[in-house]
């Protein structure tokens, strides 16, 4: 062991300065403040759930006795949680991401972080920090999941969730509470919803495209309206959930006149499970699932996805997932949407 440590130290001391192979392309100079780390060419990495994503962090030179520390800023509480620390020879993983992360290490200057089987909670801001005494420096990167935001409320009506119940409800529907950035992006893409809902940081908002009286009045400009931070235990609103595509999955419809219990059994007979709300939204968004048939979902609601609006499919001009609400589970009126995972 002592011999390995000695060899490691000699290796660090003998490391040459970065050669031209690690220089940035002409016209994109690295900021002067970075002495050892290269500024990433693309600070945002786009991926989907279930994929493998790599966040780049490359050194231009290896200082003596250095460490590289990867951490993630959690949007729910803005705390920075350590993921992995390395000195070039050894590394140690930390936290819930530990089983799914490793260093790419394609060469000795490479400290890039690879995340396998990307999950919804992996989206966010990451920091690669070179720890070198008084010369610490870092680069920030964002992992962005392609996804869809949808409003959600329970069967007993609107404004029933406190923050913790809203968080749990989204997770039960194969999603998570949306971040403000996700909600804002959904608004720019056309999300218009008059009911206020919780998002991940504990604030409450609602997105408005068409200003109208019941939603703040006609005189207010379109935008993401905010109630600000609310009491997570006492205050009650709806939820805005976020979900992404899941590789190797499929949502499909079984026609029939089924009650809720029969709908679940019909899916199980096909080796599937009755679909969750987030799974239906994902299939609508990423697989262009388009059906004019109402079908049961796992929460007891009845919905159907429309990518090509038409008169006899709800009559609304925009694509979306339409809802019949939460009918009696004894009704034999609808088919069912089933989900098969990878």
VMD Tcl script that draws the C-alpha trace (Angstrom):
set ca {
  {0.00 0.00 0.00}
  {2.84 2.44 0.89}
  {4.46 1.66 -2.41}
  {1.24 2.43 -4.28}
  {0.89 5.79 -2.51}
  {4.52 6.65 -3.27}
  {4.07 5.78 -6.92}
  {0.91 7.88 -6.96}
  {2.75 10.89 -5.57}
  {5.59 10.46 -8.07}
  {3.03 10.22 -10.86}
  {1.41 13.49 -9.76}
  {4.77 15.27 -9.40}
  {5.95 14.07 -12.80}
  {2.77 15.02 -14.62}
  {3.60 17.31 -17.58}
  {1.69 20.46 -18.34}
  {-1.24 20.14 -20.69}
  {-0.28 19.83 -24.33}
  {-2.00 21.37 -27.33}
  {-4.42 18.47 -27.56}
  {-6.43 19.99 -24.67}
  {-6.51 23.56 -25.99}
  {-9.90 25.04 -26.76}
  {-10.88 25.72 -30.39}
  {-9.88 29.06 -31.90}
  {-12.27 31.84 -30.97}
  {-13.46 30.28 -27.68}
  {-10.82 31.21 -25.10}
  {-11.19 29.88 -21.57}
  {-11.84 32.49 -18.86}
  {-8.64 33.75 -17.26}
  {-9.79 32.78 -13.78}
  {-9.48 29.07 -14.62}
  {-5.88 27.93 -14.33}
  {-6.33 24.17 -14.24}
  {-9.89 23.42 -15.41}
  {-11.16 23.78 -18.95}
  {-14.42 25.68 -19.34}
  {-16.93 23.20 -20.84}
  {-17.89 23.85 -24.45}
  {-21.52 22.97 -23.63}
  {-22.50 23.74 -20.02}
  {-25.88 22.00 -20.46}
  {-26.08 18.25 -21.08}
  {-29.40 17.02 -22.49}
  {-30.60 13.52 -21.74}
  {-33.65 11.36 -21.01}
  {-34.64 9.15 -18.13}
  {-33.00 5.73 -18.22}
  {-30.12 6.92 -20.42}
  {-26.42 7.32 -19.56}
  {-25.16 10.90 -19.37}
  {-21.65 12.32 -18.94}
  {-20.94 15.74 -17.43}
  {-17.56 16.93 -18.79}
  {-14.76 18.11 -16.50}
  {-11.26 18.12 -17.98}
  {-8.05 19.49 -16.46}
  {-5.46 21.36 -18.52}
  {-2.73 20.45 -15.99}
  {-2.36 18.40 -12.82}
  {-1.33 20.48 -9.78}
  {0.39 18.87 -6.83}
  {-1.76 17.23 -4.16}
  {-4.98 18.12 -5.89}
  {-8.48 16.69 -5.49}
  {-11.52 16.92 -7.71}
  {-14.89 17.07 -5.98}
  {-18.23 16.61 -7.76}
  {-21.38 17.92 -6.05}
  {-25.02 18.61 -6.91}
  {-27.16 21.55 -5.86}
  {-30.55 20.24 -4.76}
  {-33.38 22.55 -5.96}
  {-35.66 21.62 -3.06}
  {-33.36 23.14 -0.41}
  {-30.40 24.61 -2.36}
  {-27.95 22.45 -0.41}
  {-24.85 21.20 -2.19}
  {-24.38 17.46 -1.75}
  {-21.05 15.76 -2.49}
  {-21.22 12.95 -5.08}
  {-17.62 11.83 -5.59}
  {-14.07 12.89 -4.62}
  {-10.90 11.79 -6.41}
  {-7.17 12.54 -6.24}
  {-6.52 11.01 -9.64}
  {-5.54 7.65 -8.18}
  {-8.34 6.84 -5.79}
  {-11.94 7.96 -5.51}
  {-14.85 7.69 -3.11}
  {-18.58 7.95 -3.86}
  {-21.13 9.58 -1.56}
  {-24.90 9.85 -1.20}
  {-27.86 8.31 -3.03}
  {-26.24 8.73 -6.45}
  {-23.32 6.55 -5.38}
  {-24.40 3.28 -7.09}
  {-25.01 5.00 -10.42}
  {-21.99 7.29 -10.87}
  {-18.39 6.81 -11.87}
  {-15.57 8.87 -13.34}
  {-15.16 8.50 -17.09}
  {-11.36 8.81 -16.80}
  {-10.69 8.31 -20.50}
  {-7.23 9.89 -19.92}
  {-5.37 11.20 -16.89}
  {-6.71 14.74 -17.33}
  {-10.31 13.52 -17.50}
  {-12.44 13.91 -14.34}
  {-15.82 13.81 -16.13}
  {-18.77 12.36 -14.23}
  {-20.88 9.62 -15.81}
  {-24.40 8.92 -14.50}
  {-26.05 5.66 -15.54}
  {-29.80 4.96 -15.65}
  {-30.62 8.67 -15.31}
  {-33.59 9.31 -12.97}
  {-36.00 12.23 -12.72}
  {-34.29 13.52 -9.57}
  {-30.91 13.67 -11.33}
  {-31.85 16.81 -13.25}
  {-30.23 19.97 -11.94}
  {-26.99 21.86 -11.46}
  {-23.68 20.08 -10.83}
  {-20.29 21.46 -9.85}
  {-16.85 20.07 -10.63}
  {-14.41 21.66 -8.18}
  {-10.63 21.43 -8.22}
  {-9.48 21.56 -4.60}
  {-5.88 22.80 -4.48}
  {-5.30 24.86 -1.38}
  {-5.71 28.57 -2.09}
  {-6.18 27.99 -5.82}
  {-9.56 26.23 -5.73}
  {-11.64 26.66 -8.88}
  {-14.78 25.10 -10.33}
  {-17.06 24.78 -13.34}
  {-20.84 24.42 -13.24}
  {-22.90 22.23 -15.53}
  {-26.61 21.55 -15.88}
  {-28.15 18.16 -16.54}
  {-31.41 18.72 -18.42}
  {-34.04 16.03 -18.89}
  {-36.47 16.33 -21.76}
  {-39.86 16.11 -20.12}
  {-43.40 17.35 -19.67}
  {-45.11 19.22 -16.81}
  {-48.72 18.45 -15.93}
  {-51.09 19.78 -13.24}
  {-52.40 17.22 -10.79}
  {-55.14 17.14 -8.16}
  {-56.70 14.26 -6.22}
  {-60.15 12.71 -6.64}
  {-61.65 14.81 -3.83}
  {-61.15 18.12 -5.63}
  {-58.74 20.99 -5.96}
  {-56.50 22.51 -3.31}
  {-56.25 19.40 -1.13}
  {-52.46 18.89 -0.98}
  {-50.02 20.32 1.48}
  {-46.46 20.37 0.14}
  {-45.51 16.90 1.36}
  {-48.73 15.35 0.03}
  {-48.19 17.02 -3.34}
  {-44.64 15.67 -3.50}
  {-45.84 12.17 -2.67}
  {-48.73 12.36 -5.14}
  {-46.40 13.21 -8.04}
  {-44.05 10.37 -7.10}
  {-46.98 7.94 -7.04}
  {-47.81 8.95 -10.63}
  {-44.30 8.24 -12.00}
  {-43.20 11.87 -11.79}
  {-41.85 14.41 -9.32}
  {-42.71 17.97 -8.34}
  {-41.60 20.30 -11.11}
  {-38.90 22.92 -10.63}
  {-39.63 26.55 -11.43}
  {-37.48 26.30 -14.56}
  {-39.53 23.30 -15.74}
  {-42.83 25.08 -15.06}
  {-41.62 28.23 -16.81}
  {-40.53 26.26 -19.87}
  {-43.91 24.48 -19.93}
  {-45.63 27.89 -19.85}
  {-43.57 29.10 -22.83}
  {-44.71 25.94 -24.65}
  {-48.39 26.64 -23.98}
  {-49.30 25.37 -20.49}
  {-52.31 27.41 -19.32}
  {-53.79 26.44 -15.95}
  {-55.84 28.52 -13.55}
  {-55.31 26.44 -10.38}
  {-52.27 27.21 -8.25}
  {-49.92 24.32 -7.48}
  {-46.84 23.44 -5.45}
  {-43.44 23.10 -7.10}
  {-40.27 21.51 -5.77}
  {-38.81 24.46 -3.86}
  {-41.98 24.89 -1.77}
  {-43.35 27.89 -3.67}
  {-46.77 28.03 -5.36}
  {-47.51 29.20 -8.91}
  {-49.88 28.93 -11.85}
  {-49.14 29.53 -15.57}
  {-51.46 31.70 -17.64}
  {-51.38 32.11 -21.43}
  {-54.87 33.61 -21.86}
  {-55.60 36.28 -19.26}
  {-59.16 36.01 -17.92}
  {-61.29 37.08 -14.96}
  {-61.15 33.94 -12.80}
  {-57.34 33.80 -13.18}
  {-56.16 37.17 -11.90}
  {-58.15 39.35 -14.30}
  {-58.02 40.31 -17.96}
  {-55.64 43.23 -17.41}
  {-52.73 41.14 -16.14}
  {-50.21 40.09 -18.73}
  {-49.67 36.38 -19.44}
  {-47.05 34.77 -17.25}
  {-46.28 32.41 -14.42}
  {-48.22 33.94 -11.54}
  {-46.83 33.33 -8.06}
  {-48.10 33.04 -4.50}
  {-44.52 32.81 -3.27}
  {-43.35 30.49 -0.50}
  {-46.17 28.97 1.54}
  {-46.49 26.94 4.74}
  {-45.61 23.39 3.68}
  {-47.74 21.84 6.40}
  {-50.82 24.06 6.55}
  {-51.38 25.57 3.11}
  {-53.14 23.48 0.48}
  {-52.96 23.67 -3.29}
  {-52.71 21.40 -6.32}
  {-49.39 20.09 -7.69}
  {-47.35 20.60 -10.83}
  {-45.61 17.33 -11.67}
  {-42.75 16.66 -14.09}
  {-42.08 13.41 -15.94}
  {-39.76 12.30 -18.71}
  {-39.59 9.55 -21.31}
  {-38.60 6.12 -20.05}
  {-36.48 4.07 -22.44}
  {-37.92 0.71 -23.45}
  {-41.44 1.45 -22.13}
  {-44.81 1.42 -23.86}
  {-48.31 2.65 -23.06}
  {-51.18 1.13 -25.01}
  {-54.98 1.05 -24.90}
  {-57.29 -1.92 -24.34}
  {-60.80 -1.33 -25.58}
  {-63.78 -2.50 -23.53}
  {-66.52 -1.59 -21.09}
  {-64.58 -2.11 -17.89}
  {-64.91 -0.98 -14.31}
  {-61.75 0.08 -12.50}
  {-60.99 -3.34 -11.04}
  {-61.54 -5.06 -14.39}
  {-59.29 -2.49 -16.07}
  {-56.39 -3.39 -13.79}
  {-56.95 -7.11 -14.38}
  {-57.09 -6.61 -18.16}
  {-53.62 -5.03 -18.07}
  {-52.24 -7.80 -15.84}
  {-53.64 -10.41 -18.24}
  {-51.35 -8.89 -20.89}
  {-48.30 -8.89 -18.60}
  {-48.62 -5.15 -17.99}
  {-49.80 -2.77 -15.27}
  {-52.49 -0.14 -15.42}
  {-50.74 3.08 -16.48}
  {-50.05 5.97 -14.14}
  {-50.85 9.55 -15.06}
  {-47.19 10.48 -15.61}
  {-46.73 7.47 -17.90}
  {-49.68 8.52 -20.07}
  {-48.31 12.07 -20.32}
  {-44.90 10.69 -21.26}
  {-46.41 8.49 -23.99}
  {-48.40 11.44 -25.31}
  {-45.38 13.76 -25.32}
  {-42.63 11.45 -26.55}
  {-44.42 8.62 -28.40}
  {-47.20 10.79 -29.87}
  {-49.88 8.50 -28.42}
  {-53.18 9.70 -29.88}
  {-56.49 8.08 -28.92}
  {-59.99 9.41 -28.68}
  {-60.96 6.75 -26.12}
  {-61.25 7.43 -22.41}
  {-59.36 4.88 -20.35}
  {-58.81 4.11 -16.67}
  {-55.51 5.02 -15.02}
  {-53.95 3.81 -11.77}
  {-55.22 6.73 -9.67}
  {-58.84 6.02 -10.63}
  {-59.07 8.86 -13.14}
  {-60.16 8.49 -16.77}
  {-58.14 10.30 -19.44}
  {-57.17 10.15 -23.10}
  {-54.21 11.61 -25.07}
  {-54.69 13.78 -28.16}
  {-51.81 14.82 -30.42}
  {-54.01 15.76 -33.41}
  {-56.99 17.80 -32.16}
  {-60.30 17.12 -33.91}
  {-63.96 17.93 -33.35}
  {-65.12 14.66 -31.86}
  {-62.22 14.31 -29.45}
  {-63.02 16.97 -26.90}
  {-63.34 19.87 -29.28}
  {-60.30 21.73 -27.92}
  {-57.91 23.28 -30.46}
  {-54.65 22.26 -28.79}
  {-53.00 18.88 -28.22}
  {-53.10 17.55 -24.67}
  {-54.20 14.86 -22.25}
  {-57.94 15.27 -21.69}
  {-59.64 14.19 -18.49}
  {-63.06 12.85 -17.51}
  {-62.11 13.32 -13.86}
  {-62.69 10.54 -11.33}
  {-65.91 8.68 -12.20}
  {-67.33 5.93 -10.00}
  {-64.97 2.96 -10.10}
  {-68.00 0.71 -10.66}
  {-68.84 2.29 -14.03}
  {-68.40 -0.03 -17.01}
  {-67.99 2.70 -19.61}
  {-64.28 2.96 -20.39}
  {-61.31 0.95 -21.62}
  {-57.92 1.09 -19.94}
  {-54.38 2.31 -20.60}
  {-51.67 -0.20 -19.77}
  {-47.95 0.26 -19.18}
  {-45.12 -2.14 -19.98}
  {-41.69 -1.17 -18.65}
  {-38.28 -2.20 -19.85}
}
mol new
graphics top color blue
foreach p $ca { graphics top sphere $p radius 0.5 }
foreach p [lrange $ca 0 end-1] q [lrange $ca 1 end] { graphics top cylinder $p $q radius 0.2 }
display resetview
